[in-house]
């Protein structure tokens, strides 16, 4: 077991995977910083973040300041005297006063090949953009968003049919391995930092409901990528008869078609240069279902427009 003390900072499900890996490899996690409990779900009950819940299972003290604007929140971290801070999906920007506390710095794990897709949603934007490769970057945190020097990277090919959920799983396997392999050299000061090339910087803006709305007037590959980028959650959506539906899984076919139109009784939907063939679909507020079951209970006309 390494003796260096580590503070972990993370909030969502993806961050939990990295915290668990550090625990499994016997790193000295002295505290977890995470977002405060929030009201979630249909009952709007207060729920701890995934990283919070996992930390409590392993008797790791948890801190959840709203921000680091107060001297008290800064002093709390100083008192812990961490050698290193490891961040994955925390959700708060760290000021210089925090970044200067640990002697080994604050390192961030980002699921893209920086400087490409800096920001909140790199996995979704890689699929949306039709990228052939992505990966994981570990870098030394600076005050600006995702701009610090690179410590280590690892690439992976993007299967042209993969969805967000499965690509996330592949990146987590890659990322946890990279983190565990990199930490010993970092703590032994055997790392050479590589500056990011700003000329290649792109930004993965936050996902909004409008960004998830399918425009079937677009080219078939763009529509197919959009569906994959948000599957299975929060999902890409469209409307028919003033009702909202999400496509969870689909196939595509390049052919002549009338865009934004239901083409046949199988509910194939036309796009520019092709058709989307839904396999799993979900009506808003209902459970997802296979297309065969959906067709039994939904009336529509061939030639009917969607998003009308």
ChimeraX attribute file (.defattr): number of C-alpha atoms within 10 A of each C-alpha:
attribute: neighborCount
match mode: 1-to-1
recipient: residues
	/A:1	7
	/A:2	11
	/A:3	10
	/A:4	14
	/A:5	18
	/A:6	24
	/A:7	24
	/A:8	28
	/A:9	28
	/A:10	25
	/A:11	27
	/A:12	18
	/A:13	12
	/A:14	17
	/A:15	22
	/A:16	22
	/A:17	19
	/A:18	25
	/A:19	23
	/A:20	16
	/A:21	16
	/A:22	20
	/A:23	13
	/A:24	9
	/A:25	11
	/A:26	12
	/A:27	18
	/A:28	16
	/A:29	23
	/A:30	17
	/A:31	21
	/A:32	25
	/A:33	22
	/A:34	28
	/A:35	23
	/A:36	16
	/A:37	14
	/A:38	12
	/A:39	11
	/A:40	11
	/A:41	9
	/A:42	6
	/A:43	7
	/A:44	9
	/A:45	11
	/A:46	12
	/A:47	14
	/A:48	18
	/A:49	20
	/A:50	18
	/A:51	28
	/A:52	26
	/A:53	15
	/A:54	17
	/A:55	23
	/A:56	12
	/A:57	8
	/A:58	11
	/A:59	10
	/A:60	16
	/A:61	14
	/A:62	21
	/A:63	17
	/A:64	15
	/A:65	17
	/A:66	12
	/A:67	14
	/A:68	17
	/A:69	12
	/A:70	10
	/A:71	9
	/A:72	11
	/A:73	16
	/A:74	17
	/A:75	15
	/A:76	12
	/A:77	18
	/A:78	15
	/A:79	9
	/A:80	15
	/A:81	16
	/A:82	23
	/A:83	17
	/A:84	23
	/A:85	25
	/A:86	25
	/A:87	26
	/A:88	22
	/A:89	20
	/A:90	19
	/A:91	15
	/A:92	15
	/A:93	14
	/A:94	18
	/A:95	15
	/A:96	11
	/A:97	14
	/A:98	19
	/A:99	19
	/A:100	13
	/A:101	21
	/A:102	19
	/A:103	12
	/A:104	19
	/A:105	18
	/A:106	25
	/A:107	23
	/A:108	24
	/A:109	25
	/A:110	26
	/A:111	27
	/A:112	27
	/A:113	20
	/A:114	28
	/A:115	22
	/A:116	20
	/A:117	24
	/A:118	20
	/A:119	17
	/A:120	18
	/A:121	17
	/A:122	24
	/A:123	23
	/A:124	25
	/A:125	23
	/A:126	23
	/A:127	28
	/A:128	20
	/A:129	13
	/A:130	17
	/A:131	14
	/A:132	12
	/A:133	14
	/A:134	23
	/A:135	24
	/A:136	23
	/A:137	23
	/A:138	27
	/A:139	25
	/A:140	21
	/A:141	24
	/A:142	20
	/A:143	14
	/A:144	10
	/A:145	13
	/A:146	25
	/A:147	19
	/A:148	21
	/A:149	20
	/A:150	23
	/A:151	20
	/A:152	20
	/A:153	21
	/A:154	17
	/A:155	15
	/A:156	16
	/A:157	11
	/A:158	18
	/A:159	14
	/A:160	13
	/A:161	12
	/A:162	15
	/A:163	23
	/A:164	24
	/A:165	16
	/A:166	14
	/A:167	21
	/A:168	16
	/A:169	13
	/A:170	14
	/A:171	22
	/A:172	19
	/A:173	13
	/A:174	18
	/A:175	24
	/A:176	19
	/A:177	14
	/A:178	18
	/A:179	21
	/A:180	15
	/A:181	12
	/A:182	17
	/A:183	18
	/A:184	13
	/A:185	12
	/A:186	16
	/A:187	14
	/A:188	9
	/A:189	10
	/A:190	11
	/A:191	15
	/A:192	12
	/A:193	13
	/A:194	13
	/A:195	13
	/A:196	17
	/A:197	12
	/A:198	11
	/A:199	8
	/A:200	10
	/A:201	14
	/A:202	14
	/A:203	17
	/A:204	17
	/A:205	15
	/A:206	12
	/A:207	14
	/A:208	9
	/A:209	10
	/A:210	9
	/A:211	14
	/A:212	18
	/A:213	19
	/A:214	22
	/A:215	19
	/A:216	25
	/A:217	16
	/A:218	17
	/A:219	17
	/A:220	22
	/A:221	21
	/A:222	19
	/A:223	24
	/A:224	27
	/A:225	23
	/A:226	26
	/A:227	27
	/A:228	27
	/A:229	27
	/A:230	26
	/A:231	20
	/A:232	19
	/A:233	12
	/A:234	15
	/A:235	22
	/A:236	24
	/A:237	25
	/A:238	19
	/A:239	17
	/A:240	14
	/A:241	12
	/A:242	10
	/A:243	10
	/A:244	15
	/A:245	19
	/A:246	26
	/A:247	26
	/A:248	24
	/A:249	20
	/A:250	17
	/A:251	12
	/A:252	19
	/A:253	17
	/A:254	15
	/A:255	13
	/A:256	12
	/A:257	18
	/A:258	19
	/A:259	22
	/A:260	22
	/A:261	23
	/A:262	24
	/A:263	20
	/A:264	14
	/A:265	12
	/A:266	14
	/A:267	21
	/A:268	22
	/A:269	25
	/A:270	31
	/A:271	29
	/A:272	20
	/A:273	17
	/A:274	23
	/A:275	30
	/A:276	24
	/A:277	19
	/A:278	20
	/A:279	18
	/A:280	18
	/A:281	23
	/A:282	20
	/A:283	17
	/A:284	13
	/A:285	8
	/A:286	9
	/A:287	8
	/A:288	18
	/A:289	16
	/A:290	14
	/A:291	19
	/A:292	14
	/A:293	12
	/A:294	17
	/A:295	14
	/A:296	8
	/A:297	7
	/A:298	7
	/A:299	9
	/A:300	14
	/A:301	12
	/A:302	14
	/A:303	15
	/A:304	15
	/A:305	20
	/A:306	19
	/A:307	17
	/A:308	11
